[in-house]
Amino acid sequence: MQVPTNTFKQALAQQASMWGCWAGFATGYATEIVASTGFDWLLIDGEHAPNTLPSILAQLQAVAPYSTAPVVRSVNQDPALIKQLLDIGAQTLMIPMVESGDQAAALVRATRYPPHGIRGVGGGVVRATRWDGVDDYLNKAHESLCLIVQVESPKGVDQVEAITATEGVDAVFIGPADLSVGMGYPGNPTHPNVQRAIEKIIRTAHDAGKPVGILAPVEGDARRYQKLGCQFIAVGIDISLLRQGALATIGRYKEQPAERPSRTY
Ligand SMILES: O=C(O)C(=O)C[C@H](O)[C@@H](O)CO
């Protein structure tokens, strides 16, 4: 068998616009529901959702029959964790808080076998190789892997040229919540200074030929970022969708104090 096609990477290369959903419930059951609804991609959040390696694996297995492409976000930049995520079959990784070209290069190495990197060989023990059923996985794996680095801090914005120029970085994802907090505007990603930083990231990534994604659950923000050239935008968060739906439903029957609208996600 061949290495499974990474449809997310393929769509990026075709410059297709992709709408995504954050999956934060950390269960295969909930993430499968998201995958069944038509989003082009979904983010299995290993950074902030209560995920473990087995729960991420269960979600990858649950969404495999659907056309929604899974992206897995790691909690940190540890190459040992990256190895495990790749071994369970994650093909597209999002890595938080990348702040230098050196960090970006180290992440690329973590995804590559020697001599191009430091990834250890899982061989027949791991799902990535379909337990050794994939032909020539060791030489072909990198073709199907997609590395997304998050730029979401003032330092990352300063270093965005070096980060986006790094060979092997496939795409950049902007974290507006962390960026706005880091810049001193907590809960206000639409502050003009934050927006200027976001535009700088988009421009610089495009100059380097790298596609850009962003989280934008507010529709007006998502449409604006699309016009600015963002190619993959997470326009929903499953947890928020449930909560908003629940509030709206109970609100039709009981009077409750209105909640302050939030952009902090
Ligand atoms: O900084 C951001 O924005 C992100 O990276 C997303 C957040 O981690 C999170 O708030 C998504 O719910």
Ligand as a Chemical Component Dictionary entry (heavy atoms), coordinates in Angstrom:
data_LIG
# 
_chem_comp.id                   LIG 
_chem_comp.type                 NON-POLYMER 
_chem_comp.pdbx_formal_charge   0 
_chem_comp.three_letter_code    LIG 
# 
loop_
_chem_comp_atom.comp_id 
_chem_comp_atom.atom_id 
_chem_comp_atom.alt_atom_id 
_chem_comp_atom.type_symbol 
_chem_comp_atom.charge 
_chem_comp_atom.model_Cartn_x 
_chem_comp_atom.model_Cartn_y 
_chem_comp_atom.model_Cartn_z 
_chem_comp_atom.pdbx_ordinal 
LIG O1 O1 O 0 -3.716 32.033 20.053 1  
LIG C1 C1 C 0 -4.704 31.506 19.510 2  
LIG O2 O2 O 0 -5.685 32.139 19.068 3  
LIG C2 C2 C 0 -4.659 30.058 19.342 4  
LIG O3 O3 O 0 -3.621 29.496 19.164 5  
LIG C3 C3 C 0 -5.938 29.316 19.565 6  
LIG C4 C4 C 0 -6.117 29.172 21.060 7  
LIG O4 O4 O 0 -5.144 28.316 21.559 8  
LIG C5 C5 C 0 -7.428 28.701 21.605 9  
LIG O5 O5 O 0 -8.017 29.781 22.234 10 
LIG C6 C6 C 0 -8.430 28.050 20.761 11 
LIG O6 O6 O 0 -9.587 27.853 21.494 12 
# 
loop_
_chem_comp_bond.comp_id 
_chem_comp_bond.atom_id_1 
_chem_comp_bond.atom_id_2 
_chem_comp_bond.value_order 
_chem_comp_bond.pdbx_ordinal 
LIG O1 C1 DOUB 1  
LIG C1 O2 SING 2  
LIG C1 C2 SING 3  
LIG C2 O3 DOUB 4  
LIG C2 C3 SING 5  
LIG C3 C4 SING 6  
LIG C4 O4 SING 7  
LIG C4 C5 SING 8  
LIG C5 O5 SING 9  
LIG C5 C6 SING 10 
LIG C6 O6 SING 11 
# 
